[in-house]
Amino acid sequence: MEYKEEFNIAYITFDQPDSKVNVLNAAALLEFEKILDQLKNNSSLKGLVIGSAKKDIFIAGADIKEIENITDVTDGKAKSQAGQGIMDKLEDLSIPTVAVIDGAALGGGCELALACRWRIATFNEKVRIGLPEVNLGIIPGFGGTYRLPRLLGLQGALKIILSGTPVDSKTALKTGLVDRLYPQAGLSDHVRAFVDEISRASGERTYPAIVKRGLDAFLDHNFFGRNVVCKKSKEQVLKATKGFYPAPLRALEVVQKTSRCGRSIALDMESSIFAQLVVTEISKNLVKVFYLSEKFRKLSVPGTENITPMVVAKAGVLGAGIMGGGIAQLLSHRGVWVRLKDISYDAIAKGLKAAFEVYAQSLKRKRMRPAEAAAKMAMISGTLDYSGFANADIVIEAVLENMEIKKKVFAEVSLNVSAKTIFASNTSSLSVTEMAGVMGDPSRVIGFHFFNPVHRMPLIEVITTPQTSKETLVATLEFAKRLGKTPIIVKDSPGFLVNRILLAYINEAGRLLQEGGTIEHLDKIATDFGMPMGPFTLSDEVGLDVGVKVLHVLESGLGARFKSCTIFDEAFHLKLLGKKSGKGFYIHGAERQVNRHLQALVKGRSRVSDREALTRMTHVMINEAARILQEGIVEGADTVDVGMVMGTGFPAFRGGLLRYADFLGIDQIVSDLEELENRFKDGRFKVAEYLLNLKAQGRQFFN
């Protein structure tokens, strides 16, 4: 941290040594406090400017490791109060204070900026300002729940605090979160001129930043209006979290109860609630998921440091269905020119429509301007032949999930591209190695499995074959990260990672249904556990035809434990394919209803307990994950957990599938599986060797 004075202005510049980002750890806060103490009685300066020497970073927040290590409520409150005290000292300085934000200002970094009297940001697209603490199972602890509502008003503050979603610089200016936007060029001159301007005007300012009128003023300043806002906010939080994540509700409670309190009372309540949340298992699990996300978002391959990845500027997409159109939209959104091929103009039109609909959603939510959306759409063009593919850096295949069709397409496209083109298959379960067998150069073939909907699902499986070159893998990994995806590397095998585990779960739910369960109740057991949707709702969303095909692939490659249960085969033959056909396990209309005809096909009458149903659905996933680790399909348990959280929505508050397994205990899981295998004797609950080894060694998946 550097302190200097120039032109009668004080400057504090954060620059954490040996780190790409600035964080507010104990040492940084102590150093910052010492400088503030020196400035306390200095009224001769025009102002204090706080900035960062890091590229695209102001302050990324508090030190997550220090948060993770808090295990005692008293310690948690003391640490929160210490940070609050420093922010109070900043707020109480007699000279004007200005935060200059040229990058990410998150969590504690945002709270520090809020304690300044003024905030300046740049037009840098990397600017993100917000309070993401609820994503870690906590609430802001350095005064964010006190200062943000007083700056933005109740509605604006709750939107940022409860969602944990940061805003860009333009949104920040519009809402009053920042006072000015300046270009990066000549920033220091702009800042100095701004300080001169506010010092001439006494350096004071009024709050809130933007005066609201009409209904907005009523909702922010009237007792009944505030109650309406808080009630609506609570409803939205419960709908989004289903009550599994307490932090947003506690944050709402703090803001609501302290909105008319003085600083000391408001901050005391904030620190108390922060301390209660930070020691919970939910918070500790969400911190672990955060670490997973950060690790895989920056994933690299050891031993490839000297390989310069090919930059993808142009791409071909084969197949203009929902997935193909979705992939084309994502690529164009990230600045890649796309050539979309199919066998008919109608198919191409559907693909372009799928892409346009995503952009239309962004326009509706005002996340893009019409001219920007039009320019992005213009980067996608359609074709019935391979014209335009010769200069493609990557070709992504998204045709029907049929091996013969995929091999035919690969053989055709290989004749129409350059020697550098990477061939990536979006297959969800088929052998990428077999597809590569028709290529003259199989080293350029890789799996690139997106999840639907493409623009929203964060995960992508990068599937390697024994012939995939390191150059191909490195280029594909970097491309995945450029697309904003979190990649995991999976060796080619039936179903790869996510679908292999997920289909084991769905198939077991089908067996529970056949034994006498009900569609709605089994779905409820899963959602009560924390899954985003039940197995039958998910089957309808994906399509029964897709699920059955994947199960057949898994059965062929992995054995009878993946044999499709009877109820799925019956539904498939009756063309009850789910949402796409209007009927599946549910009837999809104005209101969704259980398909009583399909429920009536259930012959069994021995409905099991909720505990057994949950045990069977979760334990088959854990057992299959253990087999995957045993076979070396992925490198470690962390790959399984990030894949399941980001690819299936496995509840993050449980830390991931294998974190949950460790919570239950390996001994308990092995015992449960052995009891189930002894009862059913069909091999599907046979304990994986990997689990038996963990038990014998007294180990867990993570230790």
N, C-alpha and C positions, 0 to 999 in steps of 0.2 A: 504494500500500500504506500503510495507516494503522496506527500503533502507539499504544496508549494503555494506561493503568492505571486501574482502577476497583475499589473494594472489595478492594484488595490482590490483584487478578487482572490479569494482562497480557493484552492483546488484540491480535492481528495480523489485520487485515482486508484481504484481497486485493480490489482494485478497479482493474483495468487501465483506464487512460484511453482514451477513444475506441474502445472495444471492447465488444461484447455479452457476451464471455466472458473469463475469466481463463485465461492460458496461462503456463507456466513457461519463458519465454524467458530468455536470458542476463542481461538487465537485471533482470528480476524475481527471479531466483535470487540475483544479487549483492546486491540490496537486502534480500532475506530473510536471507541469510547474515550481513549486517552486524548485523541485529537479534538474531539468534541469538548472535552473538559477544558482544553487550552483555549478554545474559541468562545467559551461560555460568556465571558465578560468583555469580549472584543467587539465593540460597536463601531469601530473605525472602518471596517471593511465594507465594500459595496455589497458583497454577498459571498456565499459558499456554493461552489459547483461540485457535484459528485458525479463521477463518470467511471469508465472502465477502459483499460488498455487492451482487453481481450477482443478479438474479432467476433462480431455478431453476438456478444454476450455483455449484458450489464452485470447482473448477479443472478445466478441460476437458482438461488434459494438457500435455505439452511442446509447444513451438512446432513445428508440422509443417514450416514453411519452413526452420527451422534444421536439422531432421533431413534434409530433402531436400538441403540444401547440403553435407552431409558426403560427401566423395568419397574420403577417405583413411582407412585403417584406424587409423593412429596418432592422427589427429584424432578419429575416432569413439570410440576408447577414452578419450582424454583428456576429451572432453565427458561421457561416461558417468561417469567417475571423479569429475569435478567435481561432478556432481549427486549422486552417491552420498555424497561427502564432506559435502555440506550436509545430506542426510537423516541421516547419522550424527550430525552436530552436534545436530540436533533430537532424535534418539533418546537422546542422551547427556545431555541437560539434567537437572539434579537435581530440578527441579520437575515436578509432574504436567503433562502436555500433553494437550489435548483438541481433536480436529478436529470442527467442527460442520458437518455436510453437509446442505444444504438444496437439493439439485439434483444436477447431474452431477459426479461425482468420478472422472475417467477417466485412465488412463495415469499420467503423472507426478503428477496430482492425487490419484489413489488411493495412489500410493507415498508421497506426503507424509503422507496420512492414516495409512498403515500405520506410519510412523515415529513417530507420536504414540502415547502410552501408552494413550489412550482415544479412542473414536470415538462420536459422537452423530449420529443422523440424524433427519429429520422424517418425518411421514406424507405429505409432498408426493409426488404420483404422478410427479413429474419426477426424483425421486432415482434415480440410476443409478450404481452403483459397480462398477468393473472395470478390467481391464488388457487393452485391445483391441489391443496392439502387434502381435500376430501378423497382424492384418488389414492391417498396413503392411509385412509381410515382415520384422519385427524381433522382438526379445524385450524385456521390460521392462529398462530400463537404469539406473534409480535405486534399485535394491534390492528390486524387487517379487518376483523369484524367490527371494530370501533370506527376506524377512519374511512373505509370505503363507503359505507352507507351515508356518511356525512358529506362525502365528496360527490357521489353520484345519485344520492337518493336511494330509497329502499328497494325499488324495483330493479334499478340498474345494478346495485351491489349484489342483491340476491342472485341475479342471473349469473354473475361471475363466480360468486362464492359457492353456490350450490351445485353448479355444473362442473366446476374445476377446469373449465375450458378457457384458455387465454384468448385475448383479442389482439388483432393487428393494429398497426399505428393509426390507420385511417379510422377504424372503429373507435379507437381510444380518443382521438381528437373529437369525433362526432359526439361521443357521450360525455366528454369533459374529463376523462381520465388523464389526458395530457393537455397542455395548454397551447403548444405550438408544434408544428412539424417543419423540419428543415432538411435540405439535402445533405448527404454525407460530405460532399465537396464544400470546403470552407466552413465546416461545422464550428470550429473553435471561434471564428470571427462572428458567426451568428450567435453563439452562446454569449460572447462578451457583449455584443450589442443588446441582447435580451436582458442581461444583468444590468446594463446601464439604464435601459428603459424602465425596468421595475424599480430600480433604486431611486430614480427621479420621481417615481410615483409612490414613494415611501415604502415600497416592497410589500405592502399588505395586499390581501385579496379577500374576497367573500366566498362563503360556502353556502349551498352547494355550487359546484363549478358552473352549472347551467341552470338558470331559473326556469322551473316548469310551470305550466299554466293549465287551466282546465282540468280534465279528468286526471291527467298525470299528477298534477299538484294535489288534487283531492286524495288520490291513492297514496301519495308519499307523506302528506302532512296532516291529514285528518285521521282521528283515532279509528273511526269505522273503515276508512279507506285502507289504513295499514293492516287492519284485521283481514280485510278482503284479500289483500296481496299475500299475506302470510298463509291464509287458509288455502288459497289457490296454489301457492308454492309448495305447501305440504302435500297436497294432492298429486302434484306433478312429480315430486320426489318419490313418493310411495309407489306411483305407477312405474317410474324408471328403475327403482331399486328393489321393489317388492318387500321392503322392510329389512333386507339383509344387510344393508350398509347404514349403520347408525350415524356416521359423521355428518352427512348433509342435514339430517333432522336436528342434530345437536347444534349445528351452525345456525340453522334457522331459529332455534330456540334462543341462542345467545343474541343474535341480531334483533329479534323481536323484543326481548326483555330489556335490552340495553339501549334501544333506539332513542330514548329520552333521558338516559342517565349521564352523569358526569364521567370524565375519563377514568378516574380511579376505580369506580364501581364497575364500569363496563369492562375494563381490562382485567379486573379480579375474576369476574365471571368467565371471561375468555380463557384465562390461564387455568382455571379450575377444570373446565370442560376439556381443554386440550390435554391436561394431565390424566384425566379419567380415560380418554380415548387412546392415548399413545401407548399405554401398557397392555391394551387388549390383544387377544390372539388375532382378531380381524386385522388390526393395524399391522401387526408383525407379518402376517401373510401377504398383505397388499404391498408392503415394502419389498418382500422377496419377489413378488411378481414384477414390481418396478425394476429391480435389479436384472431379472430375466429379460424384460423388454429392452433395457439399455444394452445388455450384452449382445442379444441377437440382432438388434437394430444396427450394431456396428460389426457384425460377424465377418470374420476373415478366415482364410485357410492357412494354417502354419506351413511355412516353407515356400510360400508364393509371394513373399515380400518384393522380390525383384521382377515380378510379372506386371507389366503395365496393362490394365484392362482395356479392351477395345471399347470405344465410346459408341453407343448405339444412337444413331441419328434417324435412321429409317427402318421401318419394320413392315413385314408382311403378316397378315392374319388370315389363316385358312379356316373358313367356316363362319358364316355371318348370323349365327343364332344368338340367343340371349347372352351366352358366354362370350362369343366372338365379338358381338357389338359392345359388350361391357369392357372387354380387353382393349378394343380399339379406342373407346372413350378414355380409358385411363391413360393409355399411351399418348394420345393427342393432348390430354390435359397436362402431361408432363413434358410437352414439347417435342414429341417424336412424331414424324410423318408416318402415316399408316396407309397401307394398301390392303383393302379388305376384299377377299376373294370368296366366291361361292359359285354354285352351278346355275343360278337363275337370278334375274333382276329382282324378282319378288323376295328372294332370300336376302339379297343385298339390301333391299329397302327395309326389311325387318331389322337387319343389323344396324343400319344407320338410324332407324327409329329408336332402337334400344339405347344407342349412344346419345341421341338427342334428348331423350327423356331424362337422362342423368343431368345433362346440362340445364334442362328446363327446371329441374328441382333446385339447382343452384341459383338460377335466376329468381325463382319464386321466393327463396329464402334470402335473396339479396346478397349472396356470397360472390356473385359475379355480375359484371355488367353485360348487357346484350352484345355489345361490340366484341368483348372478350370471348364470350361463348361462341359467337359466330366465327371468329378467327380460329378457335380451337376445333370447331366442327369442320372447318375448311381444310384441316390437316388430314382428314380421313377421306379417301376416295375408294370407289368400288370398281371391281373388274370381274369378268367371267373367265379370263385367261391369266397367264402369269406375267403379263406386261407390268413393268414397274418393280418386279421382284429381283431383277438382276443386280440392283444396287442396294438391296436390303441387307442390313447388318445382322438382323435376326428375323427368323420366320417362326411364328407361334401357331401351332396347329390346334384348332378347337372344333374339329369335326365330330361326327357321331362316335360314341364309345364302342367302336367295333374295330377289332384288330386288323382285319383284312382291308377295310376302308382306309384306316390310318396308314398302313404300309403302302397302299397304292398311292396315297397322297404324298407320302414322303418320297417315294421313288420318282414321282412326277416332278415335284418341286426341286429335287436335287439336280435336275437337268436345266433348271431355269434361274439358278442363283450363282453368286460368285464363290470363289474358293475360300473366302473368309466367313461366309454366312453361318451363323449358329442356328441349328434346328431344335426348337423347343416344343415339347408336347404338353398340352394342358390335360392330359389324361388323368382321371381320378383313381385308376386302379390297374390299368393294363401295363404290360411289360415294356418299358422304354428300351431295354436291351434288344428285345425282339424287333421293335421298330427300327432300331439302329442297324439291324442286320441287312436291311435293303439299301443302305447308304454306302457309297464308295468310300467315304471317310467318316466312320462312326465316332471319331474323337470329337466331332462337332455337334453331337446329339446329346440332349439333356432333357430332363423333365422339368416342367415349369407349371406347377399345379396351383391355379388360382382358386379361391373359394367364392361362392355366390352369396350376395351380390358383390361383384368385383370391386366397385368403387368404395365399398364400406368395410369389407372383411380385411383385417390387417395382415393376415398370415399368407405366406406363399411357400410351398414345398419345392425345394430345388432337388431334383432326383438325379443321382449320378449312376452311370453304368460302369462296368469294369473298363470300358474303352474311352469314357469321357476324359478329355484332356484337362490339365490344370488351367490352361489358358481359357478354355470354354467355361469352366466352373467359376473362375475369377471374374470373367466378363459378365456372366449371368448373375452372380451375386451382387456385383456393383449395380447392375441394371435393376435388380429387384429393389435395392435400397433407394435408387433414384426414383423409382415408382412410388416410394413412400411405404413400401411393404416391409414386414419383418420376416426375413428368410430363415428357414431351417434346412439343413442338408440331410437328405435321407437316401440311403442306398436303395437301388431298384429292388422291389419285392412286391408281391401282391398287396394292393391297397395302401402301400407305402406306410405312413405312420397314422395320420388322422383318421382316414376312412377305415383302416383295419381295426382300430380301437372303437370307433364310433359304431360300426356295423355290428360288432360283437354286442354292444349295449342295446342297439335297436332290436337285434334278433332275439336277445334274451327277453326284452319287453314283449315281443311277439309270442314267445313261449308262455310267459306269465298270462297273457291274454287268453291263449288257447286252454290254459288250465282252469279258467273260470274268472279271470279278472275282467275289469271293464276298461274301456278305452279312456274315458274321462278320469277315472280314479288313478290309473297307472300314470297318466300324464301329470296328474296333480302330485303324485309322490315325487316325481322327478323335479317339477318346478318348486315344490316345497323344499327340496334339497338345495335348490339354487340354480338348476339348469334353466337357460333362457326360455326353452319350450320343452314340452314332453316328447317322448320318442315317437308317438303317433302323429302329433302335430308336425314334428320335424320330417317324418316320412312323407306327409302330404305336401310339405313345402318343397322338398327335394324332388319328389315324384316317385311313386311306387315302382315304376319301370326302371328307374335309375338304381334304386336300392336293391332290387332283385338281381339286376345284372351284376352289380358289384359283389353281392353275396355269392353268385355263381363263380365269379373270378376268384374270390377268396376260397371257396370250397375246393375249386380245382387246384389251387396252388398250395393251400394250407391244411386241407383235410375236412372231415365230416363235421367238426365243431362249428363250421360256418354254413352248414346246410340250411338253406332258407326254410324258415318255419312255415307250416302249412297255410296259416292265415295270410301270409304275404303272397304266396303263390296263388291262393284263391282270389285274392283281391286283384292281382295282376291279370289273371285270366278273365275276370269280370270287367276288365278295363277301368277299374276304380283306381285311377292313377294319382289321385290327390288333387291339389289345387288346380293344376293344369287342365284337368278334365271336369272340374266342378265337384267331383265326388271322390272320396277316398275313405279314410277312417272317419272323416267328417264330411258333411255337405257344406260346400262353400257358397254362400249366397249373401244376401244383405246381412244376415246373422248366421254365424257358423253354428251348426248343430251336429251332434254325433250321428253317424250313419248307422241307424238301427238295423238296417238290413245286414251290414257287415258284422255288427255286434252279434246278431242272431246266428251267425255261422259258428260262433264259439260253442263247442260241445262240452268242454270241461265244466265241472261244478266245484272244484276244490280250490277256491280262492285263497291265496296265501296271505299272511299278515303283511302289513306295510313294511315292517322291519325286514322281513325276508325278501320282499320284492326289491327294496332298495339295496340290500346286501347283494342280491344276485346281479342287479343291473350295474352296480359300481364295481363289484369284485371281478366280473368278467373283463372289465376295462383294465383294472390293475393287473390282472393275470396276463392279459394280452400284451400290455406294455412291458411286463417283465420278460415275456418271450422275445419281444422286439429287441430289448437290451441284450438278452442272451445271444441272439443271432447277430448282433453288431449292426443292426439296420440304422441305428443312430448312435451317437457317441456317448450320451449320458442322460440321466434322469431329467436334467434341466431342459433338454430338447423336447422330451415328452411333455413336460409341463407347459412350456411356452406354446407348443403345438396344440395342446388341448384347450388352453385358456383362450388363445387367439383364433384357433381354427374351429372350435365347437362351442365356445362360450362357457366351458367348464367354470364353475364359480370361482372367481379370483379371490374372494374373501376366504376360501379354503386353501389358497396358496398354490393350487394346481393338483392334478390327479395324484401324483406320487407324493407330494407334500401331505395330501389328505391320507394317503396310505400310511405314511410315517406317523401321522396323528392317531390313526386307528391302532397301529402297532403291527409289525410283521407277524408276530406270533398269532395274533388274533385273526389276521387275514388268512394265514396258512390253515389255521384250525377251521375257519368257516368254509374254505374251499374244500378241505378234506372231507368235511361232513356232507357237503353238497355232492361231491364226487361219489362218495359211498352210497348216497341215496339214489342218484340218477344213473350212475355207472355208464355214461355215454362218452366220457372223455373231455367234455367241454369245460369241466371244472378241475381237471387234473392240474395239480399245482406245478407251475413253471419251475424248472431247475434253478433259475435265477433267484426266485423267492426262497426256495429251500436252502440255497447257499447263504442268503442273507440271514435267515433264521439260525442256521448252524454257526455262523460267525458272530452272531449277536449284533448285526449291523442293520442299518436302515438304507433306504434309497439315497438319502442325503445325510452324510456324516463323515 
